[in-house]
């Protein structure tokens, strides 16, 4: 279930090319939601995401937190 969640999430921000990296690192959506902003940026950089993709992910996660998702 967690892998499906991260797959859908990454597709929603046009970062589906990075799904294998997230799966290999066992990083799911719930884990991303729990990371501090600094740790989140570090993790996304370590996974090789471009700055634009990082910003899309961070913005989407912030929206999800505000909406209580």
C-alpha positions as a Markdown table, in Angstrom:
| # | Residue | x | y | z |
|---|---|---|---|---|
| 1 | Unk | 0.0 | 0.0 | 0.0 |
| 2 | Unk | 2.8 | 2.4 | 0.9 |
| 3 | Unk | 4.6 | 1.9 | -2.4 |
| 4 | Unk | 1.3 | 2.6 | -4.3 |
| 5 | Unk | 0.9 | 5.8 | -2.3 |
| 6 | Unk | 4.4 | 7.0 | -3.1 |
| 7 | Unk | 3.9 | 6.1 | -6.8 |
| 8 | Unk | 0.7 | 8.0 | -7.1 |
| 9 | Unk | 2.2 | 10.9 | -5.2 |
| 10 | Unk | 5.3 | 11.1 | -7.4 |
| 11 | Unk | 3.2 | 10.8 | -10.6 |
| 12 | Unk | 1.0 | 13.7 | -9.3 |
| 13 | Unk | 4.1 | 16.0 | -9.3 |
| 14 | Unk | 5.6 | 14.7 | -12.5 |
| 15 | Unk | 8.4 | 12.9 | -10.8 |
| 16 | Unk | 7.6 | 9.3 | -11.7 |
| 17 | Unk | 11.1 | 8.8 | -13.1 |
| 18 | Unk | 12.2 | 8.7 | -9.4 |
| 19 | Unk | 9.9 | 6.0 | -8.3 |
| 20 | Unk | 12.6 | 3.3 | -8.4 |
| 21 | Unk | 14.9 | 5.4 | -6.2 |
| 22 | Unk | 12.2 | 5.9 | -3.6 |
| 23 | Unk | 11.4 | 2.1 | -3.6 |
| 24 | Unk | 15.0 | 1.2 | -3.4 |
| 25 | Unk | 15.5 | 3.5 | -0.4 |
| 26 | Unk | 12.2 | 2.2 | 1.2 |
| 27 | Unk | 10.9 | 5.8 | 1.4 |
| 28 | Unk | 7.1 | 6.0 | 1.4 |
| 29 | Unk | 4.7 | 8.9 | 1.5 |
| 30 | Unk | 4.1 | 8.7 | 5.3 |
| 31 | Unk | 7.9 | 8.9 | 5.9 |
| 32 | Unk | 8.2 | 12.0 | 3.7 |
| 33 | Unk | 5.3 | 13.7 | 5.6 |
| 34 | Unk | 7.2 | 13.1 | 8.9 |
| 35 | Unk | 10.6 | 14.6 | 7.8 |
| 36 | Unk | 11.6 | 18.1 | 8.8 |
| 37 | Unk | 11.9 | 20.5 | 5.9 |
| 38 | Unk | 15.7 | 20.4 | 6.1 |
| 39 | Unk | 15.8 | 16.6 | 6.2 |
| 40 | Unk | 13.3 | 16.4 | 3.4 |
| 41 | Unk | 15.5 | 18.6 | 1.1 |
| 42 | Unk | 18.6 | 16.6 | 2.0 |
| 43 | Unk | 16.7 | 13.3 | 1.2 |
| 44 | Unk | 15.4 | 14.6 | -2.1 |
| 45 | Unk | 18.9 | 15.8 | -3.1 |
| 46 | Unk | 20.4 | 12.4 | -2.1 |
| 47 | Unk | 17.8 | 10.7 | -4.3 |
| 48 | Unk | 18.9 | 12.8 | -7.2 |
| 49 | Unk | 15.8 | 15.0 | -7.7 |
| 50 | Unk | 16.2 | 18.2 | -9.6 |
| 51 | Unk | 15.4 | 21.5 | -7.8 |
| 52 | Unk | 12.1 | 21.9 | -9.7 |
| 53 | Unk | 10.9 | 18.4 | -8.7 |
| 54 | Unk | 12.0 | 19.0 | -5.1 |
| 55 | Unk | 10.0 | 22.2 | -4.9 |
| 56 | Unk | 6.9 | 20.5 | -6.4 |
| 57 | Unk | 7.2 | 17.7 | -3.8 |
| 58 | Unk | 7.7 | 20.1 | -0.9 |
| 59 | Unk | 4.7 | 22.3 | -2.0 |
| 60 | Unk | 2.5 | 19.3 | -2.4 |
| 61 | Unk | 3.4 | 17.9 | 1.0 |
| 62 | Unk | 2.8 | 21.3 | 2.6 |
| 63 | Unk | -0.7 | 21.4 | 1.0 |
| 64 | Unk | -1.4 | 17.9 | 2.1 |
| 65 | Unk | -0.5 | 18.8 | 5.7 |
| 66 | Unk | -2.7 | 21.9 | 5.6 |
| 67 | Unk | -5.6 | 19.9 | 4.3 |
| 68 | Unk | -5.0 | 17.2 | 6.9 |
| 69 | Unk | -4.2 | 14.4 | 4.4 |
